[in-house]
């Protein structure tokens, strides 16, 4: 009996190990799968191996472009004149010619859909004055977001010795790019025509075929060179679960797509997202110093979510607010503290940033006077203008 029990135990242990080590990207040199809402790694394979990323480099270029747009430094309708250096780029291109003028939006589509090297160099020159200055911006930003194993030497991804990244870093770049959801309006387009300067049209077809053939895929970027092989950073959303997958060093386009599908299927079949509380829900009310209003409602900066296995039951949660002082002026989106998320067993499962429900301006003389009049009419002690409110 003892031998039988040992055999049964060993059998299930071996089965468990095999299942845990299942390779969802069998033909990739490296791969990773993460949950976009929490950043949790769901699967990885050689995820820190430094490899050439080919045109997945353009994810970082698009990150800089979108940050400039969202900060107001750049507009979609801004005009860009194509230089000789941009027009003469090799590799994948959308056939821009020197002297032509396009909008930022048109060029961004050329990058996101057709992986135009000419388009990305034109945008690099528009933002930073030269491609090299733009690459310096990229590398500085990558260090800030924690992509520490990445060094980019150009904005497009053509093979250059020392131009490397990792699957984990590419997922980190993609995660930060998705903070600008407008980009998905471009990366999800399968085909579109670019109106050329001379009145003709160029047909743009997405290099990421899964945008058309896998439900929920709406980005992000493929890559290929003879040195890098076939690469793909993909993102897909089903229900409330958004996944980011990366495969690098594939030997064919078919294997690139197949491994990506395996990763996404594993993620969607295994996990689910529980939205604990939305960023529109009021967590509490706190005092505001020197504001036009005395109190403000507190909300989450982003939805609070928890990644669960599909078989897990949803728990109940409470929030413990941690705030020092709120002084006006303060705007929605400004982080004013954090909230501990506590489950029904008393465990702190996360600590997330919180903000004010609405923008609050600093009180002026007339605001203080109005408050004093209100207090006087109520028979309470008059407030002084220099009192912190």
C-alpha positions as CSV (number, residue, x, y, z in Angstrom):
1,X,0.0,0.0,0.0
2,X,2.8,2.4,0.9
3,X,4.4,1.8,-2.5
4,X,1.1,2.4,-4.3
5,X,0.6,5.7,-2.5
6,X,4.2,6.8,-3.3
7,X,3.5,5.9,-7.0
8,X,0.3,7.8,-7.1
9,X,1.9,10.8,-5.4
10,X,4.8,10.7,-7.8
11,X,2.5,10.4,-10.8
12,X,0.5,13.5,-9.9
13,X,3.6,15.4,-9.0
14,X,5.1,14.7,-12.4
15,X,1.9,15.6,-14.2
16,X,1.8,18.9,-12.3
17,X,5.4,19.7,-13.3
18,X,4.7,18.9,-16.9
19,X,1.7,21.2,-16.9
20,X,3.5,24.0,-15.1
21,X,6.3,23.8,-17.7
22,X,4.1,23.6,-20.7
23,X,5.6,25.7,-23.5
24,X,3.0,28.0,-25.0
25,X,5.6,29.5,-27.4
26,X,7.5,26.4,-28.6
27,X,9.2,28.0,-31.6
28,X,10.1,31.4,-30.1
29,X,13.5,32.2,-28.8
30,X,11.9,34.3,-26.1
31,X,8.3,35.1,-25.1
32,X,6.2,36.6,-22.4
33,X,2.5,37.1,-21.6
34,X,1.2,39.7,-19.1
35,X,-2.0,41.1,-17.8
36,X,-2.3,44.7,-18.9
37,X,-4.3,45.9,-15.9
38,X,-1.9,44.6,-13.2
39,X,1.3,44.0,-15.1
40,X,1.4,40.5,-13.7
41,X,3.4,38.0,-15.7
42,X,1.3,35.0,-16.7
43,X,3.9,33.1,-18.7
44,X,7.5,33.7,-19.7
45,X,10.3,32.0,-21.6
46,X,13.8,33.4,-21.8
47,X,12.1,36.8,-21.2
48,X,15.3,38.6,-20.3
49,X,17.4,37.4,-23.2
50,X,18.7,40.3,-25.2
51,X,17.7,40.0,-28.9
52,X,17.2,42.3,-31.8
53,X,13.6,43.5,-31.8
54,X,13.4,44.6,-35.5
55,X,10.4,46.9,-36.1
56,X,8.9,46.3,-32.7
57,X,11.3,49.2,-32.0
58,X,8.6,51.4,-33.3
59,X,6.5,50.8,-30.2
60,X,9.0,53.0,-28.3
61,X,8.8,55.6,-31.1
62,X,5.0,55.6,-31.0
63,X,5.2,55.9,-27.2
64,X,7.2,59.2,-27.5
65,X,4.8,60.4,-30.2
66,X,1.7,59.7,-28.2
67,X,3.3,61.3,-25.1
68,X,4.0,64.5,-27.1
69,X,0.4,64.5,-28.4
70,X,-1.2,63.9,-25.1
71,X,0.9,66.6,-23.4
72,X,-0.1,69.2,-26.0
73,X,3.4,69.5,-27.5
74,X,2.2,68.0,-30.8
75,X,-1.2,67.8,-32.6
76,X,-2.6,65.2,-35.0
77,X,-3.2,67.9,-37.6
78,X,0.3,69.4,-37.4
79,X,2.2,69.3,-40.7
80,X,5.4,67.4,-41.3
81,X,7.7,68.0,-44.3
82,X,9.5,64.9,-45.5
83,X,13.3,65.2,-45.5
84,X,15.7,63.5,-47.9
85,X,16.9,61.2,-45.1
86,X,13.4,60.1,-44.3
87,X,12.5,59.6,-47.9
88,X,15.6,57.5,-48.5
89,X,15.0,55.0,-45.7
90,X,15.3,51.4,-46.6
91,X,13.3,48.4,-45.3
92,X,9.5,48.7,-45.0
93,X,8.2,52.0,-46.1
94,X,5.1,53.9,-47.3
95,X,7.0,55.5,-50.2
96,X,7.2,59.1,-49.0
97,X,9.1,61.6,-51.1
98,X,11.3,64.5,-50.1
99,X,9.4,67.8,-49.9
100,X,6.0,66.2,-49.5
101,X,3.9,67.4,-46.5
102,X,1.7,65.1,-44.4
103,X,-0.1,65.4,-41.1
104,X,1.1,63.7,-37.9
105,X,-2.0,61.5,-38.0
106,X,-1.2,60.3,-41.5
107,X,2.4,59.5,-40.6
108,X,1.3,57.8,-37.4
109,X,-1.0,55.5,-39.4
110,X,1.9,54.8,-41.7
111,X,3.9,53.7,-38.7
112,X,1.2,51.7,-36.9
113,X,-0.3,50.0,-39.9
114,X,2.4,49.5,-42.5
115,X,5.5,49.9,-40.3
116,X,6.9,52.7,-42.4
117,X,10.5,53.4,-41.7
118,X,10.3,56.6,-43.7
119,X,7.3,57.7,-41.6
120,X,8.9,57.1,-38.3
121,X,12.1,59.0,-39.3
122,X,10.0,61.9,-40.4
123,X,8.3,62.0,-37.1
124,X,11.6,61.7,-35.2
125,X,12.9,64.7,-37.1
126,X,9.6,66.6,-36.4
127,X,9.8,66.0,-32.7
128,X,13.5,66.2,-31.9
129,X,15.2,67.7,-35.0
130,X,17.1,64.6,-35.9
131,X,16.7,60.9,-35.6
132,X,19.6,60.6,-33.2
133,X,18.2,63.2,-30.9
134,X,14.9,61.3,-31.0
135,X,16.6,58.1,-30.2
136,X,18.2,59.8,-27.2
137,X,14.7,60.7,-26.0
138,X,13.6,57.1,-26.4
139,X,16.5,55.6,-24.4
140,X,16.0,58.2,-21.6
141,X,12.3,57.3,-21.5
142,X,12.9,53.6,-21.5
143,X,15.1,53.9,-18.4
144,X,12.3,55.8,-16.7
145,X,9.8,53.1,-17.3
146,X,12.1,50.3,-16.3
147,X,13.1,48.8,-19.7
148,X,16.6,48.5,-18.5
149,X,17.8,45.8,-20.8
150,X,17.0,47.8,-23.9
151,X,19.3,49.9,-26.0
152,X,17.9,51.4,-29.2
153,X,20.3,52.9,-31.8
154,X,17.6,54.0,-34.3
155,X,13.9,54.7,-34.4
156,X,12.8,52.0,-36.8
157,X,14.6,48.7,-35.9
158,X,16.7,47.9,-38.9
159,X,19.6,45.7,-37.8
160,X,22.4,47.6,-36.1
161,X,24.9,45.9,-33.8
162,X,24.0,46.6,-30.2
163,X,20.4,47.5,-30.9
164,X,18.7,45.1,-28.6
165,X,15.7,44.5,-26.3
166,X,14.0,41.7,-24.4
167,X,10.5,40.2,-24.4
168,X,10.0,41.6,-20.9
169,X,11.1,45.1,-21.9
170,X,8.9,45.0,-25.0
171,X,5.9,44.1,-22.8
172,X,6.8,47.1,-20.5
173,X,7.0,49.4,-23.5
174,X,3.6,48.2,-24.8
175,X,2.1,48.5,-21.3
176,X,3.1,52.2,-21.2
177,X,2.0,52.8,-24.8
178,X,-1.5,51.5,-23.8
179,X,-1.8,54.3,-21.3
180,X,-2.5,56.3,-24.5
181,X,-5.5,54.3,-25.7
182,X,-5.9,56.5,-28.8
183,X,-3.1,54.5,-30.4
184,X,-5.4,51.4,-30.6
185,X,-7.5,53.3,-33.1
186,X,-4.5,53.2,-35.4
187,X,-2.9,49.8,-34.6
188,X,-6.3,48.0,-35.0
189,X,-6.8,49.2,-38.6
190,X,-6.3,46.3,-41.0
191,X,-6.1,48.3,-44.2
192,X,-6.5,51.9,-45.3
193,X,-5.4,54.2,-48.1
194,X,-2.9,57.0,-47.6
195,X,-3.7,60.1,-49.7
196,X,-0.4,61.0,-51.3
197,X,0.9,64.5,-51.9
198,X,0.4,64.2,-55.7
199,X,-3.2,63.0,-55.4
200,X,-2.5,59.3,-55.7
201,X,-3.1,56.8,-52.9
202,X,-0.9,54.2,-51.2
203,X,-2.5,51.1,-49.8
204,X,-1.6,50.5,-46.2
205,X,-2.0,46.9,-45.0
206,X,-1.4,45.9,-41.4
207,X,1.6,43.7,-40.9
208,X,-0.1,42.2,-37.8
209,X,-2.6,39.8,-39.5
210,X,-4.1,38.8,-36.1
211,X,-5.9,42.2,-36.1
212,X,-8.2,40.6,-38.7
213,X,-8.1,36.9,-37.8
214,X,-8.1,36.8,-33.9
215,X,-11.1,38.2,-32.1
216,X,-10.1,40.9,-29.7
217,X,-6.6,41.7,-31.1
218,X,-6.3,45.5,-31.7
219,X,-2.5,45.9,-31.8
220,X,0.4,46.3,-31.5
221,X,3.5,45.8,-33.7
222,X,5.3,43.2,-35.7
223,X,9.0,43.1,-36.6
224,X,11.2,41.2,-39.0
225,X,14.8,41.3,-40.2
226,X,17.1,38.5,-41.2
227,X,19.0,38.9,-37.9
228,X,15.9,39.3,-35.6
229,X,13.7,36.7,-37.2
230,X,9.9,37.2,-36.9
231,X,8.7,39.1,-33.9
232,X,5.4,40.3,-32.6
233,X,4.1,42.3,-29.6
234,X,0.3,41.8,-29.6
235,X,-2.5,42.9,-27.4
236,X,-6.0,41.6,-27.2
237,X,-9.1,42.3,-25.0
238,X,-12.0,40.0,-24.1
239,X,-14.5,41.0,-21.6
240,X,-12.5,43.1,-19.1
241,X,-9.3,41.2,-19.5
242,X,-6.6,42.8,-21.7
243,X,-3.4,40.8,-22.4
244,X,-0.1,41.7,-23.9
245,X,2.1,39.0,-25.5
246,X,5.5,39.1,-27.0
247,X,7.3,36.6,-29.1
248,X,10.8,37.1,-30.5
249,X,13.1,35.2,-32.8
250,X,10.5,33.1,-34.7
251,X,11.6,31.4,-37.9
252,X,8.3,32.0,-39.9
253,X,5.4,34.3,-39.9
254,X,3.1,31.3,-39.3
255,X,5.0,30.3,-36.2
256,X,4.9,33.9,-35.0
257,X,1.2,34.0,-35.3
258,X,0.7,30.5,-34.0
259,X,2.7,31.1,-30.8
260,X,0.9,34.4,-30.2
261,X,-2.4,32.6,-30.5
262,X,-1.3,29.9,-28.1
263,X,-0.3,32.6,-25.5
264,X,-3.5,34.5,-25.9
265,X,-5.7,31.4,-25.7
266,X,-3.9,30.3,-22.6
267,X,-4.4,33.7,-20.9
268,X,-8.1,34.0,-21.8
269,X,-8.9,30.4,-21.0
270,X,-7.2,30.6,-17.6
271,X,-7.7,34.1,-16.1
272,X,-10.3,36.7,-15.6
273,X,-10.4,40.3,-14.3
274,X,-12.5,41.3,-11.3
275,X,-13.2,45.0,-11.2
276,X,-13.1,45.8,-7.5
277,X,-14.2,49.4,-7.8
278,X,-14.4,51.9,-10.7
279,X,-12.7,55.2,-10.7
280,X,-16.1,56.9,-10.8
281,X,-17.1,55.4,-7.4
282,X,-16.7,57.7,-4.4
283,X,-14.5,56.3,-1.7
284,X,-15.0,59.1,0.9
285,X,-15.0,62.9,1.5
286,X,-12.0,64.9,2.8
287,X,-11.2,68.5,3.7
288,X,-9.5,70.8,1.2
289,X,-7.2,73.6,2.4
290,X,-7.4,77.0,0.6
291,X,-9.9,75.8,-1.9
292,X,-13.0,77.4,-3.4
293,X,-14.8,74.4,-1.8
294,X,-14.2,73.1,1.7
295,X,-14.6,69.3,1.0
296,X,-14.1,67.0,-2.0
297,X,-15.0,63.5,-2.8
298,X,-12.1,61.0,-3.3
299,X,-12.0,58.5,-6.2
300,X,-9.5,56.1,-7.7
301,X,-7.1,57.3,-10.4
302,X,-7.9,54.1,-12.3
303,X,-10.2,51.2,-11.8
304,X,-9.1,48.9,-9.1
305,X,-8.8,45.4,-10.5
306,X,-7.7,41.9,-9.4
307,X,-6.5,39.1,-11.7
308,X,-8.2,35.9,-10.8
309,X,-8.2,32.3,-12.1
310,X,-11.4,31.6,-13.9
311,X,-12.3,29.1,-11.1
312,X,-11.7,31.6,-8.3
313,X,-14.6,33.1,-6.4
314,X,-14.9,36.9,-6.1
315,X,-14.3,38.3,-2.6
316,X,-15.6,41.4,-0.9
317,X,-13.3,44.4,-0.4
318,X,-12.9,47.5,1.7
319,X,-10.7,50.6,1.2
320,X,-8.4,52.3,3.7
321,X,-7.6,55.8,2.6
322,X,-4.1,57.2,3.3
323,X,-4.0,61.0,2.7
324,X,-1.9,63.7,4.3
325,X,-3.3,67.1,3.3
326,X,-5.0,68.3,0.1
327,X,-4.2,71.9,-0.8
328,X,-5.8,73.8,-3.7
329,X,-5.3,74.1,-6.5
330,X,-5.6,70.4,-7.3
331,X,-7.0,68.6,-10.4
332,X,-8.6,65.3,-11.0
333,X,-5.8,62.9,-11.9
334,X,-3.4,64.5,-9.4
335,X,-2.4,61.8,-6.9
336,X,-3.4,62.9,-3.4
337,X,-2.7,59.7,-1.6
338,X,-3.3,56.0,-1.8
339,X,-6.0,53.5,-0.9
340,X,-5.2,50.0,0.6
341,X,-7.5,47.4,-0.9
342,X,-8.4,44.9,1.9
343,X,-10.2,41.6,1.3
344,X,-12.7,40.0,3.7
345,X,-9.9,38.1,5.4
346,X,-8.1,41.3,6.3
347,X,-5.3,40.9,3.7
348,X,-4.0,43.9,1.9
349,X,-4.1,42.8,-1.8
350,X,-3.0,46.1,-3.3
351,X,-2.3,49.8,-2.7
352,X,-3.6,52.1,-5.5
353,X,-3.4,55.9,-6.1
354,X,-6.4,58.1,-5.4
355,X,-7.4,61.5,-6.6
356,X,-10.1,64.2,-6.2
357,X,-13.4,63.8,-8.0
358,X,-13.3,67.3,-9.6
359,X,-10.8,70.1,-10.3
360,X,-10.6,72.5,-7.3
361,X,-9.3,76.0,-7.8
362,X,-7.5,78.0,-5.1
363,X,-9.8,80.4,-3.1
364,X,-9.4,84.1,-3.7
365,X,-10.4,87.1,-1.6
366,X,-14.0,87.1,-2.8
367,X,-14.3,83.4,-2.0
368,X,-13.1,84.0,1.5
369,X,-15.4,87.0,1.8
370,X,-18.4,84.9,0.7
371,X,-17.5,82.2,3.2
372,X,-17.3,84.7,6.0
373,X,-20.7,86.2,5.1
374,X,-22.2,82.7,5.1
375,X,-20.6,82.0,8.5
376,X,-21.8,85.4,9.9
377,X,-25.3,84.8,8.7
378,X,-25.3,81.4,10.5
379,X,-24.2,83.0,13.8
380,X,-20.9,81.1,13.8
381,X,-17.3,82.5,14.3
382,X,-16.1,84.5,11.3
383,X,-13.3,83.0,9.3
384,X,-10.2,85.0,8.6
385,X,-9.0,85.4,5.1
386,X,-5.7,83.7,5.9
387,X,-7.3,80.7,7.5
388,X,-6.5,77.3,5.9
389,X,-9.8,75.9,4.5
